[in-house]
Amino acid sequence: MPRSGPHASAEADRWRGLSLYGVDGSTLRVADSDENRSHFGVSLSRRGESGYPLVRVVVLMALRSHLLAGASFGPYKPGEYPYAAALWPMVPDNSLTVVDKGFFAATLLIPLARDGQNRHWLIRAKSNVNARVIKRLGRGDDLVELKVSPQARTKDPSLPRTWVVRAIAYQRKGFRPQKLLTSLLDSEMYPAQEIVALYHERWELENGYDEIKTEMLEREETIRSKSPPAVNQELWGILLAYNLVRLEMAAVAKEAGVAPTRISFVGALRLITDEWLWAAVTSPGAIPTRLRALRADLRRLVLSPRRPERSYPRAVKIKMSNYNRKRRPTDKAHA
């Protein structure tokens, strides 16, 4: 598959010549039909099977606009790795992709950088990463050597025995010390403090998933379709609808001279949905006028700048139930 070209929304707000993307995964429930349960599968825990079959979704997002540049989804069981790898051809050259620490694997990250021109990745290190320092670049900033496991090289014989990455240690006020790993090896071209700040833009992906699940689907996360082809069609429809809203928000943000993330997604979604309903009964000649009015209304939805200095450590407010799940007799027949 040929590599994708640059995406306008990511090209518009580069960092040191690199367009910024993020990759992360999530799951959605699908209708509990025999076809869906057989194709998509369920999650397993000590409390038993999940009540509904689950479709696993991994998206490639332009971090500073929330526009989706690609998506890959399917059965729950394979995990996120193969879905992320399927997105790599969509990552353009001269880019930085920020990923969750769960994606740390030589089989995944080495090809992302190797198979493109000036394509880079950034990830938070797991606590058990064993690295050998080969060069000090600055305080808490090192070039390190990692070993590629025999298992990884068996899966992909093209992988080297070792790989060199950059390790950046830091600590934010009120939080434990952390370490980032990245393919951005040049400390002068890519300063450590800027990289630390960039990593925390990964949360834009979490915000994007929240916009889809909480606002668009109103927490009714069960895809209604009862067959895998229909689920695929419905999910593509959801992602395309999300992009259409975000595309309109990006156009309005450009006119207003603010970042696309400064436009209220909730307000924009409601205005656009209402206008879509009106368009169904409005004459075609009136649509341009209504579209101009819609964009004027959207410009009123500019939010105040974010306050990055604010922090609120995570806490568990409600404990999950200790009781096992109760299953219907028809569910038990599948066990």
C-alpha positions as a Markdown table, in Angstrom:
| # | Residue | x | y | z |
|---|---|---|---|---|
| 1 | Met | 0.0 | 0.0 | 0.0 |
| 2 | Pro | 1.5 | 3.4 | -0.9 |
| 3 | Arg | 2.1 | 5.9 | 1.9 |
| 4 | Ser | -0.4 | 8.7 | 2.5 |
| 5 | Gly | 0.4 | 12.3 | 1.6 |
| 6 | Pro | 0.2 | 15.0 | 4.2 |
| 7 | His | -3.1 | 15.9 | 5.7 |
| 8 | Ala | -4.1 | 19.6 | 5.6 |
| 9 | Ser | -5.3 | 19.8 | 9.2 |
| 10 | Ala | -2.0 | 18.4 | 10.5 |
| 11 | Glu | 0.1 | 20.5 | 8.0 |
| 12 | Ala | -1.5 | 23.7 | 9.2 |
| 13 | Asp | 0.0 | 23.5 | 12.7 |
| 14 | Arg | 3.4 | 21.8 | 12.6 |
| 15 | Trp | 6.0 | 21.5 | 15.3 |
| 16 | Arg | 9.6 | 22.1 | 14.1 |
| 17 | Gly | 8.7 | 21.0 | 10.6 |
| 18 | Leu | 6.8 | 17.9 | 11.7 |
| 19 | Ser | 3.0 | 17.3 | 11.5 |
| 20 | Leu | 1.6 | 15.9 | 14.7 |
| 21 | Tyr | -0.5 | 12.7 | 14.9 |
| 22 | Gly | -1.6 | 10.4 | 17.6 |
| 23 | Val | -2.6 | 6.7 | 17.6 |
| 24 | Asp | -4.7 | 5.0 | 20.3 |
| 25 | Gly | -7.3 | 2.3 | 20.6 |
| 26 | Ser | -10.7 | 1.8 | 22.2 |
| 27 | Thr | -13.7 | -0.6 | 22.0 |
| 28 | Leu | -17.4 | -0.3 | 21.3 |
| 29 | Arg | -20.1 | -2.7 | 22.1 |
| 30 | Val | -22.1 | -4.3 | 19.2 |
| 31 | Ala | -25.5 | -5.9 | 19.2 |
| 32 | Asp | -25.5 | -9.3 | 20.8 |
| 33 | Ser | -26.3 | -11.4 | 17.8 |
| 34 | Asp | -24.8 | -14.8 | 17.1 |
| 35 | Glu | -23.0 | -13.4 | 14.0 |
| 36 | Asn | -21.5 | -10.5 | 16.0 |
| 37 | Arg | -20.5 | -12.7 | 18.9 |
| 38 | Ser | -18.8 | -15.2 | 16.6 |
| 39 | His | -17.0 | -12.6 | 14.5 |
| 40 | Phe | -16.0 | -9.9 | 17.0 |
| 41 | Gly | -15.7 | -12.0 | 20.1 |
| 42 | Val | -15.9 | -10.8 | 23.8 |
| 43 | Ser | -13.5 | -9.7 | 26.5 |
| 44 | Leu | -12.6 | -12.1 | 29.4 |
| 45 | Ser | -11.9 | -11.2 | 33.0 |
| 46 | Arg | -12.2 | -12.9 | 36.4 |
| 47 | Arg | -15.8 | -11.9 | 36.3 |
| 48 | Gly | -16.4 | -13.8 | 33.1 |
| 49 | Glu | -17.2 | -12.7 | 29.6 |
| 50 | Ser | -18.3 | -9.2 | 28.7 |
| 51 | Gly | -22.1 | -8.9 | 28.3 |
| 52 | Tyr | -21.8 | -7.7 | 24.6 |
| 53 | Pro | -19.5 | -8.6 | 21.8 |
| 54 | Leu | -16.8 | -5.9 | 21.3 |
| 55 | Val | -15.3 | -4.3 | 18.2 |
| 56 | Arg | -11.8 | -3.0 | 18.7 |
| 57 | Val | -11.0 | 0.4 | 17.1 |
| 58 | Val | -7.7 | 2.1 | 16.5 |
| 59 | Val | -7.5 | 5.6 | 15.0 |
| 60 | Leu | -4.9 | 7.9 | 13.6 |
| 61 | Met | -5.8 | 11.5 | 14.6 |
| 62 | Ala | -4.3 | 14.9 | 13.7 |
| 63 | Leu | -3.8 | 15.9 | 17.3 |
| 64 | Arg | -4.3 | 19.7 | 17.0 |
| 65 | Ser | -7.5 | 19.5 | 15.0 |
| 66 | His | -9.0 | 16.1 | 16.1 |
| 67 | Leu | -9.6 | 15.2 | 12.5 |
| 68 | Leu | -9.2 | 11.5 | 11.9 |
| 69 | Ala | -6.7 | 10.7 | 9.2 |
| 70 | Gly | -7.4 | 6.9 | 9.3 |
| 71 | Ala | -9.1 | 4.2 | 11.3 |
| 72 | Ser | -8.7 | 0.4 | 11.6 |
| 73 | Phe | -11.1 | -1.9 | 13.4 |
| 74 | Gly | -12.4 | -5.4 | 13.7 |
| 75 | Pro | -12.5 | -8.4 | 16.1 |
| 76 | Tyr | -11.6 | -7.8 | 19.7 |
| 77 | Lys | -9.1 | -10.7 | 20.1 |
| 78 | Pro | -6.0 | -9.8 | 18.0 |
| 79 | Gly | -5.3 | -6.8 | 20.3 |
| 80 | Glu | -4.4 | -3.3 | 19.1 |
| 81 | Tyr | -1.0 | -4.0 | 17.5 |
| 82 | Pro | -2.2 | -5.3 | 14.1 |
| 83 | Tyr | -4.8 | -2.5 | 13.8 |
| 84 | Ala | -2.1 | 0.1 | 14.6 |
| 85 | Ala | 0.3 | -1.4 | 12.0 |
| 86 | Ala | -2.4 | -1.2 | 9.4 |
| 87 | Leu | -2.4 | 2.6 | 9.9 |
| 88 | Trp | 1.3 | 3.1 | 9.3 |
| 89 | Pro | 0.9 | 3.5 | 5.5 |
| 90 | Met | -1.4 | 6.5 | 6.3 |
| 91 | Val | 1.2 | 8.3 | 8.3 |
| 92 | Pro | 2.9 | 10.8 | 6.0 |
| 93 | Asp | 6.6 | 11.7 | 5.9 |
| 94 | Asn | 8.0 | 14.5 | 8.1 |
| 95 | Ser | 5.7 | 13.6 | 11.0 |
| 96 | Leu | 5.7 | 12.7 | 14.7 |
| 97 | Thr | 3.2 | 10.2 | 15.9 |
| 98 | Val | 2.5 | 10.1 | 19.7 |
| 99 | Val | 1.3 | 6.7 | 21.0 |
| 100 | Asp | 0.3 | 5.2 | 24.3 |
| 101 | Lys | 2.8 | 3.1 | 26.2 |
| 102 | Gly | 0.8 | 0.0 | 25.4 |
| 103 | Phe | 2.1 | 0.2 | 21.9 |
| 104 | Phe | 5.7 | -0.2 | 22.9 |
| 105 | Ala | 7.0 | -3.0 | 20.7 |
| 106 | Ala | 10.0 | -3.2 | 18.3 |
| 107 | Thr | 7.8 | -4.9 | 15.7 |
| 108 | Leu | 5.5 | -1.8 | 15.7 |
| 109 | Leu | 7.8 | 1.2 | 16.3 |
| 110 | Ile | 10.8 | 0.3 | 14.2 |
| 111 | Pro | 8.8 | 0.0 | 10.9 |
| 112 | Leu | 7.0 | 3.2 | 11.6 |
| 113 | Ala | 10.3 | 5.2 | 11.6 |
| 114 | Arg | 12.2 | 2.9 | 9.2 |
| 115 | Asp | 9.6 | 2.7 | 6.4 |
| 116 | Gly | 9.2 | 6.5 | 5.9 |
| 117 | Gln | 11.2 | 9.7 | 5.4 |
| 118 | Asn | 11.7 | 11.6 | 8.6 |
| 119 | Arg | 8.8 | 9.8 | 10.4 |
| 120 | His | 9.1 | 9.7 | 14.1 |
| 121 | Trp | 7.4 | 8.3 | 17.2 |
| 122 | Leu | 7.1 | 9.3 | 20.9 |
| 123 | Ile | 5.9 | 7.0 | 23.7 |
| 124 | Arg | 6.0 | 6.8 | 27.5 |
| 125 | Ala | 8.4 | 4.1 | 28.7 |
| 126 | Lys | 7.1 | 1.1 | 30.6 |
| 127 | Ser | 8.7 | 0.6 | 34.1 |
| 128 | Asn | 10.4 | -2.7 | 33.0 |
| 129 | Val | 12.3 | -1.3 | 30.0 |
| 130 | Asn | 15.9 | -2.3 | 30.2 |
| 131 | Ala | 18.2 | 0.1 | 28.3 |
| 132 | Arg | 21.9 | 0.7 | 28.2 |
| 133 | Val | 23.0 | 4.4 | 28.1 |
| 134 | Ile | 25.4 | 5.0 | 25.2 |
| 135 | Lys | 25.6 | 8.9 | 25.2 |
| 136 | Arg | 24.6 | 11.7 | 27.5 |
| 137 | Leu | 22.8 | 14.5 | 25.7 |
| 138 | Gly | 21.9 | 16.6 | 28.8 |
| 139 | Arg | 20.4 | 16.3 | 32.2 |
| 140 | Gly | 17.8 | 13.4 | 32.1 |
| 141 | Asp | 18.4 | 13.2 | 28.3 |
| 142 | Asp | 20.2 | 10.2 | 26.9 |
| 143 | Leu | 20.7 | 8.1 | 23.9 |
| 144 | Val | 20.1 | 4.5 | 24.9 |
| 145 | Glu | 20.4 | 1.1 | 23.3 |
| 146 | Leu | 17.5 | -1.5 | 23.5 |
| 147 | Lys | 17.7 | -5.1 | 22.6 |
| 148 | Val | 15.2 | -6.5 | 20.1 |
| 149 | Ser | 13.8 | -9.8 | 21.5 |
| 150 | Pro | 14.3 | -13.0 | 19.6 |
| 151 | Gln | 10.5 | -13.4 | 19.5 |
| 152 | Ala | 10.2 | -10.1 | 17.7 |
| 153 | Arg | 12.9 | -11.0 | 15.2 |
| 154 | Thr | 11.2 | -14.3 | 14.5 |
| 155 | Lys | 8.0 | -12.4 | 13.7 |
| 156 | Asp | 9.9 | -9.9 | 11.6 |
| 157 | Pro | 13.4 | -11.1 | 10.5 |
| 158 | Ser | 14.2 | -7.6 | 9.0 |
| 159 | Leu | 14.5 | -6.2 | 12.6 |
| 160 | Pro | 18.0 | -5.4 | 13.9 |
| 161 | Arg | 19.3 | -7.1 | 17.1 |
| 162 | Thr | 19.4 | -3.7 | 18.9 |
| 163 | Trp | 18.0 | -0.2 | 18.3 |
| 164 | Val | 19.0 | 3.2 | 19.5 |
| 165 | Val | 16.4 | 5.5 | 20.9 |
| 166 | Arg | 16.3 | 8.7 | 23.0 |
| 167 | Ala | 15.2 | 8.5 | 26.7 |
| 168 | Ile | 14.0 | 11.7 | 28.4 |
| 169 | Ala | 13.3 | 11.6 | 32.1 |
| 170 | Tyr | 11.1 | 14.3 | 33.7 |
| 171 | Gln | 8.7 | 14.9 | 36.6 |
| 172 | Arg | 5.6 | 17.1 | 36.7 |
| 173 | Lys | 4.5 | 18.7 | 39.9 |
| 174 | Gly | 2.3 | 16.4 | 41.9 |
| 175 | Phe | 3.1 | 13.3 | 39.8 |
| 176 | Arg | 5.7 | 10.5 | 39.9 |
| 177 | Pro | 8.9 | 10.7 | 37.7 |
| 178 | Gln | 8.3 | 9.5 | 34.2 |
| 179 | Lys | 10.5 | 8.6 | 31.1 |
| 180 | Leu | 9.7 | 9.1 | 27.5 |
| 181 | Leu | 11.3 | 7.2 | 24.6 |
| 182 | Thr | 11.5 | 8.6 | 21.1 |
| 183 | Ser | 13.1 | 8.3 | 17.7 |
| 184 | Leu | 13.9 | 12.1 | 17.8 |
| 185 | Leu | 17.6 | 11.6 | 18.4 |
| 186 | Asp | 18.8 | 15.2 | 17.7 |
| 187 | Ser | 18.7 | 17.1 | 21.0 |
| 188 | Glu | 19.5 | 20.4 | 19.4 |
| 189 | Met | 16.8 | 20.2 | 16.7 |
| 190 | Tyr | 14.3 | 18.7 | 19.1 |
| 191 | Pro | 14.7 | 20.1 | 22.6 |
| 192 | Ala | 13.8 | 17.7 | 25.5 |
| 193 | Gln | 11.4 | 20.2 | 27.2 |
| 194 | Glu | 9.4 | 20.7 | 24.1 |
| 195 | Ile | 9.1 | 16.9 | 23.6 |
| 196 | Val | 7.8 | 16.5 | 27.1 |
| 197 | Ala | 5.1 | 19.1 | 26.5 |
| 198 | Leu | 4.2 | 17.5 | 23.1 |
| 199 | Tyr | 3.7 | 14.1 | 24.7 |
| 200 | His | 0.9 | 15.4 | 26.8 |
| 201 | Glu | -1.0 | 16.4 | 23.7 |
| 202 | Arg | -1.6 | 12.7 | 23.4 |
| 203 | Trp | -4.7 | 13.3 | 25.6 |
| 204 | Glu | -6.3 | 15.0 | 22.6 |
| 205 | Leu | -7.0 | 11.5 | 21.4 |
| 206 | Glu | -8.8 | 10.7 | 24.7 |
| 207 | Asn | -10.8 | 13.8 | 24.2 |
| 208 | Gly | -11.7 | 12.8 | 20.7 |
| 209 | Tyr | -12.9 | 9.4 | 21.8 |
| 210 | Asp | -15.0 | 11.1 | 24.5 |
| 211 | Glu | -16.5 | 13.4 | 21.9 |
| 212 | Ile | -17.6 | 10.4 | 19.9 |
| 213 | Lys | -18.8 | 8.2 | 22.8 |
| 214 | Thr | -20.3 | 10.7 | 25.2 |
| 215 | Glu | -21.6 | 13.4 | 22.8 |
| 216 | Met | -22.3 | 11.8 | 19.5 |
| 217 | Leu | -23.5 | 8.4 | 20.8 |
| 218 | Glu | -24.7 | 9.8 | 24.1 |
| 219 | Arg | -23.1 | 7.0 | 26.0 |
| 220 | Glu | -25.3 | 4.5 | 24.1 |
| 221 | Glu | -22.2 | 2.8 | 22.8 |
| 222 | Thr | -23.8 | -0.3 | 21.4 |
| 223 | Ile | -23.6 | -0.4 | 17.6 |
| 224 | Arg | -27.1 | -1.4 | 16.6 |
| 225 | Ser | -26.3 | -3.5 | 13.6 |
| 226 | Lys | -26.6 | -7.3 | 14.0 |
| 227 | Ser | -24.2 | -8.5 | 11.3 |
| 228 | Pro | -20.4 | -7.8 | 10.9 |
| 229 | Pro | -20.8 | -6.0 | 7.5 |
| 230 | Ala | -23.5 | -3.8 | 8.8 |
| 231 | Val | -21.5 | -3.0 | 12.0 |
| 232 | Asn | -18.6 | -2.0 | 9.7 |
| 233 | Gln | -20.8 | 0.3 | 7.7 |
| 234 | Glu | -22.4 | 1.8 | 10.8 |
| 235 | Leu | -19.0 | 2.5 | 12.4 |
| 236 | Trp | -17.6 | 4.1 | 9.2 |
| 237 | Gly | -20.7 | 6.3 | 9.3 |
| 238 | Ile | -20.0 | 7.4 | 12.8 |
| 239 | Leu | -16.4 | 8.2 | 12.1 |
| 240 | Leu | -17.3 | 10.1 | 8.9 |
| 241 | Ala | -20.0 | 12.1 | 10.7 |
| 242 | Tyr | -17.4 | 13.0 | 13.4 |
| 243 | Asn | -15.0 | 14.2 | 10.8 |
| 244 | Leu | -17.6 | 16.3 | 9.0 |
| 245 | Val | -18.4 | 18.1 | 12.3 |
| 246 | Arg | -14.7 | 18.5 | 13.0 |
| 247 | Leu | -14.0 | 19.7 | 9.5 |
| 248 | Glu | -16.6 | 22.5 | 9.8 |
| 249 | Met | -15.1 | 23.4 | 13.2 |
| 250 | Ala | -11.6 | 23.6 | 11.7 |
| 251 | Ala | -12.9 | 26.0 | 9.0 |
| 252 | Val | -14.6 | 28.2 | 11.6 |
| 253 | Ala | -11.5 | 28.2 | 13.8 |
| 254 | Lys | -9.3 | 29.3 | 10.9 |
| 255 | Glu | -11.7 | 32.2 | 10.3 |
| 256 | Ala | -11.7 | 33.2 | 14.0 |
| 257 | Gly | -7.9 | 32.9 | 14.3 |
| 258 | Val | -8.0 | 30.2 | 17.1 |
| 259 | Ala | -7.0 | 26.6 | 17.4 |
| 260 | Pro | -9.7 | 24.1 | 16.4 |
| 261 | Thr | -9.7 | 22.7 | 19.9 |
| 262 | Arg | -10.9 | 26.1 | 21.1 |
| 263 | Ile | -14.3 | 25.5 | 19.5 |
| 264 | Ser | -16.9 | 23.8 | 21.6 |
| 265 | Phe | -17.6 | 20.3 | 20.1 |
| 266 | Val | -20.9 | 19.9 | 22.0 |
| 267 | Gly | -22.2 | 23.3 | 20.8 |
| 268 | Ala | -21.0 | 22.7 | 17.3 |
| 269 | Leu | -22.5 | 19.2 | 17.1 |
| 270 | Arg | -25.9 | 20.5 | 18.3 |
| 271 | Leu | -26.0 | 23.4 | 15.9 |
| 272 | Ile | -24.9 | 21.3 | 12.9 |
| 273 | Thr | -27.4 | 18.6 | 13.7 |
| 274 | Asp | -30.2 | 21.1 | 14.0 |
| 275 | Glu | -29.2 | 22.7 | 10.7 |
| 276 | Trp | -29.1 | 19.3 | 9.0 |
| 277 | Leu | -32.7 | 18.6 | 10.1 |
| 278 | Trp | -33.7 | 22.0 | 8.7 |
| 279 | Ala | -31.9 | 21.3 | 5.4 |
| 280 | Ala | -34.2 | 18.3 | 4.8 |
| 281 | Val | -37.2 | 20.6 | 4.5 |
| 282 | Thr | -35.5 | 23.8 | 3.1 |
| 283 | Ser | -35.3 | 24.6 | -0.6 |
| 284 | Pro | -31.8 | 24.1 | -2.0 |
| 285 | Gly | -31.5 | 27.8 | -2.9 |
| 286 | Ala | -31.7 | 28.7 | 0.8 |
| 287 | Ile | -28.8 | 26.4 | 1.9 |
| 288 | Pro | -25.9 | 28.9 | 1.2 |
| 289 | Thr | -27.6 | 31.6 | 3.4 |
| 290 | Arg | -28.3 | 29.1 | 6.2 |
| 291 | Leu | -24.7 | 27.8 | 6.0 |
| 292 | Arg | -23.3 | 31.4 | 6.4 |
| 293 | Ala | -25.6 | 31.8 | 9.4 |
| 294 | Leu | -24.5 | 28.5 | 10.8 |
| 295 | Arg | -20.8 | 29.5 | 10.6 |
| 296 | Ala | -21.6 | 32.8 | 12.2 |
| 297 | Asp | -23.2 | 30.9 | 15.1 |
| 298 | Leu | -20.3 | 28.6 | 15.4 |
| 299 | Arg | -17.9 | 31.5 | 15.8 |
| 300 | Arg | -19.7 | 32.3 | 19.1 |
| 301 | Leu | -18.6 | 28.9 | 20.5 |
| 302 | Val | -15.0 | 29.9 | 21.0 |
| 303 | Leu | -13.8 | 28.6 | 24.4 |
| 304 | Ser | -11.4 | 30.2 | 26.8 |
| 305 | Pro | -7.8 | 29.1 | 26.5 |
| 306 | Arg | -6.9 | 26.0 | 28.4 |
| 307 | Arg | -5.0 | 26.2 | 31.6 |
| 308 | Pro | -2.2 | 23.6 | 31.3 |
| 309 | Glu | -0.9 | 24.4 | 34.8 |
| 310 | Arg | -4.0 | 22.9 | 36.4 |
| 311 | Ser | -3.7 | 19.4 | 37.6 |
| 312 | Tyr | -6.0 | 16.9 | 39.3 |
| 313 | Pro | -4.5 | 13.5 | 40.2 |
| 314 | Arg | -6.7 | 10.5 | 39.3 |
| 315 | Ala | -8.7 | 8.9 | 42.1 |
| 316 | Val | -11.2 | 6.0 | 42.2 |
| 317 | Lys | -14.5 | 7.4 | 43.4 |
| 318 | Ile | -16.7 | 4.4 | 42.8 |
| 319 | Lys | -15.5 | 0.8 | 43.2 |
| 320 | Met | -16.5 | -1.8 | 40.7 |
| 321 | Ser | -19.0 | -4.4 | 42.0 |
| 322 | Asn | -17.5 | -7.7 | 43.4 |
| 323 | Tyr | -20.5 | -9.6 | 42.1 |
| 324 | Asn | -20.1 | -11.8 | 39.1 |
| 325 | Arg | -22.0 | -10.9 | 36.0 |
| 326 | Lys | -25.5 | -12.4 | 35.6 |
| 327 | Arg | -25.9 | -13.9 | 32.2 |
| 328 | Arg | -29.0 | -14.8 | 30.2 |
| 329 | Pro | -29.5 | -18.6 | 29.5 |
| 330 | Thr | -28.9 | -17.9 | 25.8 |
| 331 | Asp | -25.5 | -16.4 | 26.7 |
| 332 | Lys | -24.5 | -19.5 | 28.6 |
| 333 | Ala | -25.1 | -21.6 | 25.6 |
| 334 | His | -22.2 | -19.8 | 23.9 |
| 335 | Ala | -19.8 | -20.5 | 26.8 |
